[in-house]
């Protein structure tokens, strides 16, 4: 039940103007009293009941006709043993300033008892002297439910570990708690009334769709995971600073894009309890940042998949009579979900036992195998020995990988610039490539060549975990190529 409005003091009720019908004011007063959500009764200075509204009748069962005119509450609304104390505490409000709050056990007409909480205050006469007392009361459990709801709302908006945002029917934040403001990189008041598009970039459409669904259909049965990114400063006029710093799993900001966050969200439709039919007041959006958890889940899933691919590749390669074919089989299995293209460049003249002190200019590489450079990606063909050296520049990642005996990762700064300047063409890679990873092929202390994995603009850059996986694959490819060279 909503909080009961406090009845007006008698001193605040102005006398009727000259020429006006006094019955109009009395009828208005009766309508106001009967329309209140709180029970109300009033006493004159002698303790006689002068007013009794319909809510008091509903709670106790006594009608206004039965209650008005009675002297005190003893014997009908209060037990005789308790009447003296109850009436003394009620009438004490005549002399006390402000309102007096008490709790009493009152009797109902059918003989039951109900615990009520009362607010009593003096009613002064026109000359300022006390003329009586009014008492507004409601059932204690109803009041406690109301206070508990208010306390819950305040706790959610102040101390809750979850992020809470109240969104109005126009999909604009109306209330933001402390943690939500921190997650949105804004202040509690700065976000109020602003379109969500000024706060969020990626994931905005999904969030607005969810809010509109809740307003129309009600709360979903389970939490929803939304991937969002905060709008960078400078975008949308009053944009917010982006969040950066995560790595791996496609979560962190890559290629200049803001970092993505995973927010596990629950939604509750808010409706007014005072309307005859539920009227949506907005949506309570409660969310929690689970980006780290999702990142670990994605990393674990990726590791399991790659481990299975390595195992499957080993079984398939074991059935190959030609070790060169086994090398390409390892490469084909590695491409699944990892890269768009793969290249194998072998050292011209055979394996090199030189250490990393020899510069990259002394190493010349020959293209031995490559996945299709145009159209849909396909399997890597058989290894071809010999050929013309690839015209790599001295700073080419493949030559750096051979020099360092490790892996090298490179990415174009921006996709548009990479296409305009021929970034991939300059490196002898297929068109559309924007990310590259080169891993050296080493076997028995010798450098056999370099394997290169390439990704297009639709994929994220290679990270350290990708480099580790590429090194695992290159070790298997190198062992197969070394065997092929021994048998050849």
C-alpha positions as CSV (number, residue, x, y, z in Angstrom):
1,X,0.0,0.0,0.0
2,X,1.4,3.4,-0.9
3,X,2.3,5.9,1.8
4,X,-0.6,7.6,3.4
5,X,-0.9,11.3,2.8
6,X,-1.1,13.4,6.0
7,X,-4.5,14.9,6.6
8,X,-4.6,18.7,6.7
9,X,-4.6,20.4,10.0
10,X,-7.8,22.2,10.9
11,X,-6.0,25.5,10.9
12,X,-5.1,25.0,7.3
13,X,-8.8,24.6,6.2
14,X,-9.9,28.1,5.4
15,X,-13.4,29.2,6.4
16,X,-15.9,29.6,3.5
17,X,-16.0,32.9,1.7
18,X,-18.9,35.2,2.4
19,X,-21.8,34.3,0.2
20,X,-20.5,30.7,-0.4
21,X,-22.5,27.7,0.6
22,X,-21.0,26.2,3.7
23,X,-22.2,22.7,2.6
24,X,-19.8,22.8,-0.3
25,X,-16.8,22.8,2.0
26,X,-18.2,20.2,4.2
27,X,-18.9,17.9,1.3
28,X,-15.4,18.4,-0.1
29,X,-13.9,17.6,3.3
30,X,-16.0,14.4,3.5
31,X,-14.9,13.4,0.0
32,X,-11.3,14.0,0.9
33,X,-11.4,12.0,4.1
34,X,-13.2,9.1,2.5
35,X,-10.8,9.1,-0.5
36,X,-7.7,8.8,1.7
37,X,-5.6,5.6,1.5
38,X,-5.0,5.9,5.3
39,X,-7.5,5.4,8.0
40,X,-8.4,8.6,9.9
41,X,-10.4,9.4,13.0
42,X,-10.6,12.7,14.9
43,X,-11.5,13.6,18.5
44,X,-12.6,16.8,20.1
45,X,-11.1,18.1,23.3
46,X,-13.3,15.9,25.4
47,X,-12.3,12.7,23.5
48,X,-15.5,12.3,21.5
49,X,-15.1,10.8,18.0
50,X,-15.9,13.5,15.4
51,X,-14.6,12.0,12.1
52,X,-14.3,8.4,10.9
53,X,-13.4,7.7,7.2
54,X,-14.0,4.7,5.0
55,X,-10.5,3.3,5.4
56,X,-11.0,3.2,9.2
57,X,-14.2,1.3,8.5
58,X,-12.4,-1.1,6.3
59,X,-9.7,-1.9,8.8
60,X,-11.8,-2.1,12.0
61,X,-15.3,-2.9,10.6
62,X,-17.0,0.0,12.5
63,X,-19.0,2.4,10.2
64,X,-18.9,6.1,10.6
65,X,-22.5,6.1,11.9
66,X,-21.4,3.6,14.6
67,X,-18.2,5.4,15.5
68,X,-18.9,9.2,15.4
69,X,-20.3,10.5,18.6
70,X,-18.8,7.8,20.9
71,X,-16.9,9.0,23.9
72,X,-13.4,7.5,23.7
73,X,-12.5,4.1,22.3
74,X,-13.1,1.9,25.4
75,X,-15.1,-1.2,25.0
76,X,-15.6,-1.1,21.2
77,X,-12.3,-0.1,19.4
78,X,-9.9,-0.8,22.3
79,X,-10.1,-3.3,25.2
80,X,-11.2,-1.8,28.4
81,X,-8.0,-2.7,30.1
82,X,-6.0,-0.8,27.5
83,X,-8.3,2.1,26.9
84,X,-6.9,4.4,29.5
85,X,-3.3,4.2,28.3
86,X,-4.3,4.4,24.6
87,X,-6.6,7.4,25.0
88,X,-4.0,9.2,27.2
89,X,-1.3,8.7,24.6
90,X,-3.6,9.9,21.8
91,X,-4.9,13.0,23.6
92,X,-1.4,13.9,24.7
93,X,-0.9,15.1,21.2
94,X,-3.0,18.2,22.1
95,X,-0.2,19.6,24.1
96,X,2.8,18.1,22.3
97,X,4.4,19.9,19.3
98,X,4.4,18.1,15.9
99,X,3.2,14.6,15.3
100,X,3.2,11.7,17.7
101,X,3.8,8.2,16.4
102,X,2.5,5.2,18.4
103,X,1.5,1.6,17.9
104,X,-1.7,0.2,19.4
105,X,-3.7,-3.0,19.3
106,X,-7.3,-2.0,18.2
107,X,-10.4,-4.2,18.2
108,X,-12.4,-5.0,15.1
109,X,-16.1,-5.2,15.0
110,X,-16.0,-9.0,14.8
111,X,-13.9,-9.3,17.9
112,X,-10.5,-9.6,16.3
113,X,-7.4,-7.5,17.1
114,X,-5.2,-5.6,14.7
115,X,-1.9,-3.9,15.4
116,X,-1.8,-0.4,13.9
117,X,0.7,2.4,13.7
118,X,-0.8,5.9,14.3
119,X,0.3,9.4,13.7
120,X,-1.6,11.9,15.9
121,X,-1.5,15.7,16.0
122,X,-3.4,18.5,17.6
123,X,-6.2,20.3,15.7
124,X,-6.2,24.0,16.8
125,X,-9.3,26.2,16.8
126,X,-9.6,29.5,15.0
127,X,-8.3,31.3,18.1
128,X,-5.2,29.0,18.3
129,X,-6.4,27.0,21.3
130,X,-6.4,23.2,21.0
131,X,-9.7,22.0,19.8
132,X,-9.0,18.2,19.4
133,X,-6.8,15.6,17.9
134,X,-6.8,13.8,14.6
135,X,-5.2,10.3,14.3
136,X,-4.2,8.7,11.0
137,X,-3.4,5.0,11.2
138,X,-2.7,1.9,9.1
139,X,-2.0,-1.7,9.7
140,X,1.5,-2.2,11.0
141,X,2.4,-5.0,8.5
142,X,1.3,-2.8,5.6
143,X,3.4,0.0,6.9
144,X,6.4,-2.3,7.4
145,X,6.0,-3.7,3.8
146,X,6.0,-0.1,2.6
147,X,9.1,0.8,4.6
148,X,10.8,-2.4,3.6
149,X,10.2,-1.6,-0.1
150,X,11.5,1.9,0.4
151,X,14.6,0.6,2.2
152,X,15.2,-1.9,-0.5
153,X,15.0,0.8,-3.2
154,X,17.5,3.0,-1.3
155,X,19.9,0.1,-0.7
156,X,19.8,-0.8,-4.4
157,X,20.5,2.7,-5.4
158,X,23.2,3.3,-2.8
159,X,25.0,0.2,-1.5
160,X,24.2,-2.7,-3.9
161,X,27.1,-4.4,-5.6
162,X,25.0,-4.7,-8.7
163,X,24.6,-1.8,-11.1
164,X,21.1,-0.4,-11.2
165,X,19.6,2.0,-13.7
166,X,16.0,3.1,-13.7
167,X,15.0,3.9,-17.3
168,X,11.8,5.9,-18.0
169,X,9.3,5.1,-20.7
170,X,11.3,7.3,-23.2
171,X,14.4,5.0,-22.6
172,X,16.3,7.7,-20.8
173,X,18.0,7.1,-17.4
174,X,16.0,8.4,-14.6
175,X,18.0,7.1,-11.6
176,X,21.5,5.7,-11.6
177,X,23.2,4.1,-8.6
178,X,26.8,4.6,-7.7
179,X,28.2,1.4,-9.3
180,X,26.2,1.9,-12.5
181,X,27.6,5.4,-12.9
182,X,31.1,4.0,-12.5
183,X,30.4,1.3,-15.1
184,X,29.0,3.9,-17.5
185,X,32.0,6.2,-16.8
186,X,29.7,9.1,-15.8
187,X,28.2,10.8,-12.8
188,X,25.0,9.8,-11.1
189,X,23.3,13.0,-12.1
190,X,25.2,13.6,-15.4
191,X,23.5,10.6,-17.1
192,X,19.9,11.5,-16.1
193,X,17.6,12.4,-19.0
194,X,20.3,11.7,-21.6
195,X,19.7,9.3,-24.6
196,X,21.4,5.9,-24.1
197,X,23.1,6.6,-27.4
198,X,25.3,9.2,-25.7
199,X,26.5,6.6,-23.3
200,X,26.8,3.4,-25.3
201,X,28.2,2.6,-28.7
202,X,28.1,-1.1,-29.6
203,X,25.2,-3.0,-28.2
204,X,22.9,0.0,-28.0
205,X,20.3,-1.5,-30.4
206,X,20.2,-4.7,-28.4
207,X,19.7,-2.9,-25.1
208,X,17.0,-0.6,-26.5
209,X,15.2,-3.6,-28.0
210,X,15.3,-5.4,-24.6
211,X,13.9,-2.3,-22.8
212,X,11.1,-1.9,-25.3
213,X,10.2,-5.6,-25.0
214,X,10.1,-5.3,-21.2
215,X,7.8,-2.2,-21.4
216,X,5.5,-4.0,-23.8
217,X,5.6,-7.7,-22.6
218,X,7.1,-7.7,-19.1
219,X,10.3,-9.0,-17.7
220,X,12.2,-11.9,-19.5
221,X,12.4,-15.2,-17.6
222,X,16.2,-15.2,-17.4
223,X,19.1,-12.7,-17.4
224,X,20.5,-11.6,-20.7
225,X,24.1,-11.1,-21.6
226,X,24.7,-8.0,-23.6
227,X,28.1,-7.1,-25.2
228,X,28.4,-3.3,-25.2
229,X,31.1,-0.7,-25.6
230,X,31.1,2.8,-24.1
231,X,31.1,5.7,-26.5
232,X,34.5,7.3,-26.9
233,X,34.9,10.9,-25.9
234,X,34.3,13.3,-28.7
235,X,31.6,11.2,-30.3
236,X,28.0,12.3,-29.9
237,X,29.0,15.6,-28.4
238,X,29.2,14.6,-24.8
239,X,30.5,11.1,-25.2
240,X,32.3,9.2,-22.5
241,X,35.8,7.9,-22.3
242,X,36.2,4.3,-23.6
243,X,37.5,1.4,-21.6
244,X,40.7,-0.3,-22.7
245,X,43.2,-2.7,-21.5
246,X,41.8,-6.3,-21.8
247,X,43.5,-8.7,-24.1
248,X,42.4,-11.8,-25.9
249,X,39.1,-13.3,-26.6
250,X,37.9,-10.5,-28.8
251,X,37.1,-8.5,-25.7
252,X,39.6,-5.7,-25.7
253,X,39.6,-2.7,-28.0
254,X,41.4,-3.7,-31.2
255,X,42.3,-1.6,-34.2
256,X,41.3,1.6,-32.5
257,X,37.9,0.3,-31.5
258,X,36.6,0.8,-27.9
259,X,36.8,-2.2,-25.6
260,X,33.7,-4.4,-25.3
261,X,32.2,-5.3,-22.0
262,X,29.8,-8.2,-21.2
263,X,27.0,-7.1,-18.9
264,X,24.7,-9.8,-17.5
265,X,21.5,-7.9,-17.3
266,X,18.1,-8.4,-15.7
267,X,15.0,-6.3,-16.4
268,X,11.9,-5.4,-14.3
269,X,9.0,-3.5,-15.6
270,X,7.9,-0.8,-13.2
271,X,4.2,0.0,-13.0
272,X,2.2,2.4,-10.8
273,X,0.2,0.8,-8.0
274,X,-2.2,3.7,-7.9
275,X,-3.7,3.2,-11.3
276,X,-6.7,0.9,-12.0
277,X,-4.7,-0.7,-14.8
278,X,-0.9,-1.1,-14.7
279,X,0.7,2.0,-16.2
280,X,4.4,1.5,-17.2
281,X,6.6,3.9,-15.4
282,X,9.8,2.5,-16.9
283,X,12.2,-0.3,-16.5
284,X,14.6,-1.3,-13.8
285,X,17.8,-2.4,-15.5
286,X,20.1,-4.4,-13.2
287,X,23.4,-5.6,-14.6
288,X,26.7,-6.9,-13.6
289,X,30.0,-6.8,-15.5
290,X,31.1,-10.4,-16.3
291,X,33.7,-9.5,-18.9
292,X,36.5,-11.3,-17.1
293,X,34.4,-14.4,-16.5
294,X,33.4,-14.5,-20.2
295,X,37.0,-13.9,-21.3
296,X,38.1,-16.9,-19.3
297,X,35.3,-19.0,-20.6
298,X,36.1,-18.0,-24.2
299,X,39.8,-18.7,-23.6
300,X,39.0,-22.1,-22.1
301,X,36.7,-23.0,-25.0
302,X,39.4,-21.8,-27.5
303,X,42.1,-23.9,-25.9
304,X,39.9,-27.0,-25.9
305,X,39.1,-26.5,-29.5
306,X,42.7,-26.0,-30.5
307,X,43.8,-29.0,-28.5
308,X,41.2,-31.1,-30.3
309,X,42.4,-29.8,-33.6
310,X,46.0,-30.7,-32.9
311,X,45.0,-34.2,-31.8
312,X,42.9,-34.7,-35.0
313,X,45.7,-33.3,-37.1
314,X,48.2,-35.7,-35.6
315,X,45.9,-38.7,-36.3
316,X,45.3,-37.6,-39.9
317,X,49.0,-36.9,-40.5
318,X,49.9,-40.3,-39.2
319,X,48.0,-41.9,-42.1
320,X,49.9,-39.9,-44.8
321,X,52.6,-41.8,-46.7
322,X,54.2,-38.6,-47.8
323,X,55.7,-36.4,-45.0
324,X,55.1,-33.3,-47.1
325,X,51.4,-34.1,-47.3
326,X,51.4,-34.6,-43.5
327,X,52.8,-31.1,-43.1
328,X,50.0,-29.6,-45.1
329,X,47.4,-31.6,-43.2
330,X,48.7,-30.0,-40.0
331,X,48.3,-26.6,-41.6
332,X,44.7,-27.4,-42.8
333,X,43.5,-28.4,-39.4
334,X,45.2,-25.3,-37.8
335,X,43.3,-22.9,-40.1
336,X,39.9,-23.8,-38.8
337,X,38.7,-20.9,-36.7
338,X,42.2,-19.5,-36.5
339,X,43.2,-17.8,-39.8
340,X,42.0,-17.2,-43.4
341,X,45.2,-18.0,-45.2
342,X,48.5,-19.8,-44.5
343,X,51.8,-19.8,-46.3
344,X,54.9,-21.9,-46.1
345,X,58.3,-20.4,-47.1
346,X,61.3,-22.6,-47.0
347,X,65.0,-21.5,-46.7
348,X,66.6,-21.5,-50.1
349,X,69.3,-24.1,-50.4
350,X,68.1,-26.2,-47.5
351,X,67.9,-26.0,-43.7
352,X,70.2,-23.5,-42.0
353,X,72.0,-24.4,-38.8
354,X,73.1,-20.7,-38.3
355,X,72.1,-19.1,-35.0
356,X,70.2,-15.8,-34.6
357,X,73.4,-13.7,-35.0
358,X,73.1,-13.9,-38.8
359,X,71.1,-11.1,-40.2
360,X,67.8,-11.5,-42.1
361,X,69.4,-10.3,-45.3
362,X,71.4,-13.6,-45.5
363,X,68.2,-15.7,-45.4
364,X,66.3,-16.1,-48.7
365,X,62.9,-17.8,-48.6
366,X,61.1,-19.7,-51.4
367,X,57.3,-20.0,-51.5
368,X,56.6,-23.8,-51.0
369,X,52.9,-23.9,-50.3
370,X,50.0,-21.5,-49.9
371,X,46.3,-21.6,-49.5
372,X,44.2,-20.0,-52.4
373,X,45.0,-16.3,-52.4
374,X,41.6,-15.3,-53.9
375,X,38.1,-16.4,-53.5
376,X,37.1,-18.7,-50.6
377,X,39.9,-20.1,-48.4
378,X,40.8,-23.7,-49.3
379,X,43.2,-26.4,-48.3
380,X,46.9,-25.9,-48.6
381,X,48.4,-27.8,-51.6
382,X,51.4,-30.1,-51.4
383,X,54.8,-28.8,-50.6
384,X,56.8,-27.7,-53.7
385,X,60.6,-27.7,-53.3
386,X,62.8,-25.2,-55.1
387,X,61.6,-22.2,-57.0
388,X,62.4,-18.5,-57.2
389,X,63.0,-16.6,-53.9
390,X,60.2,-14.4,-52.7
391,X,61.1,-10.7,-53.0
392,X,60.7,-9.9,-49.3
393,X,61.9,-6.6,-48.0
394,X,64.6,-6.8,-45.2
395,X,62.0,-5.8,-42.6
396,X,59.5,-8.4,-43.7
397,X,57.9,-10.3,-40.7
398,X,58.9,-13.7,-42.2
399,X,62.6,-12.7,-42.4
400,X,62.4,-11.3,-38.8
401,X,60.9,-14.6,-37.6
402,X,63.7,-16.5,-39.2
403,X,66.3,-14.2,-37.7
404,X,64.8,-14.3,-34.2
405,X,63.9,-18.0,-34.3
406,X,60.5,-17.1,-32.9
407,X,57.2,-15.7,-33.9
408,X,56.4,-12.2,-35.2
409,X,52.9,-10.5,-35.2
410,X,52.0,-7.5,-37.4
411,X,48.8,-5.6,-38.1
412,X,47.8,-2.7,-40.3
413,X,47.0,0.5,-38.3
414,X,43.7,1.0,-40.1
415,X,41.8,-1.2,-42.6
416,X,41.1,1.8,-44.9
417,X,44.7,2.8,-45.0
418,X,45.8,-0.8,-45.5
419,X,43.6,-1.1,-48.6
420,X,44.6,2.3,-50.0
421,X,48.3,1.9,-49.6
422,X,48.5,-1.8,-50.6
423,X,49.7,-2.9,-47.2
424,X,49.2,-6.6,-48.0
425,X,50.5,-6.4,-51.5
426,X,53.8,-4.9,-50.3
427,X,54.3,-7.9,-48.1
428,X,53.4,-10.4,-50.8
429,X,50.2,-11.5,-49.0
430,X,46.7,-11.9,-50.4
431,X,44.5,-8.8,-50.9
432,X,42.4,-8.0,-47.8
433,X,45.0,-9.2,-45.3
434,X,45.3,-6.8,-42.3
435,X,46.8,-9.2,-39.7
436,X,49.8,-11.5,-40.0
437,X,51.6,-14.0,-37.7
438,X,54.9,-15.6,-38.8
439,X,56.3,-18.6,-36.9
440,X,59.7,-20.1,-37.6
441,X,60.0,-23.8,-38.7
442,X,62.7,-25.3,-36.5
443,X,63.8,-28.9,-36.4
444,X,67.0,-30.5,-34.9
445,X,68.5,-27.1,-34.2
446,X,68.1,-25.9,-37.8
447,X,65.8,-23.3,-39.5
448,X,63.8,-24.9,-42.2
449,X,61.6,-21.9,-43.1
450,X,58.7,-19.9,-41.9
451,X,55.0,-20.6,-41.7
452,X,52.7,-17.5,-42.0
453,X,49.1,-17.2,-40.9
454,X,47.0,-14.3,-42.2
455,X,43.6,-12.8,-41.2
456,X,41.3,-10.4,-43.0
457,X,39.5,-7.3,-41.7
458,X,36.7,-9.3,-40.2
459,X,38.9,-10.9,-37.6
460,X,40.8,-9.5,-34.6
461,X,44.6,-9.2,-34.5
462,X,46.7,-12.1,-33.4
463,X,47.5,-12.1,-29.7
464,X,50.1,-14.0,-27.5
465,X,47.8,-17.0,-27.2
466,X,47.6,-17.2,-31.0
467,X,51.4,-17.0,-31.3
468,X,51.7,-19.9,-28.9
469,X,49.3,-22.0,-30.9
470,X,51.1,-21.1,-34.1
471,X,54.4,-22.2,-32.6
472,X,52.8,-25.6,-31.7
473,X,51.6,-26.0,-35.2
474,X,54.9,-24.9,-36.7
475,X,56.8,-27.5,-34.6
476,X,54.7,-30.3,-36.1
477,X,54.9,-28.9,-39.6
478,X,58.7,-28.6,-39.2
479,X,59.1,-32.2,-38.1
480,X,57.1,-33.4,-41.1
481,X,59.1,-31.2,-43.5
482,X,62.4,-32.4,-42.0
483,X,61.4,-36.0,-42.5
484,X,60.4,-35.2,-46.1
485,X,63.8,-33.7,-46.8
486,X,65.5,-36.6,-45.3
487,X,63.6,-39.0,-47.4
488,X,63.9,-36.9,-50.5
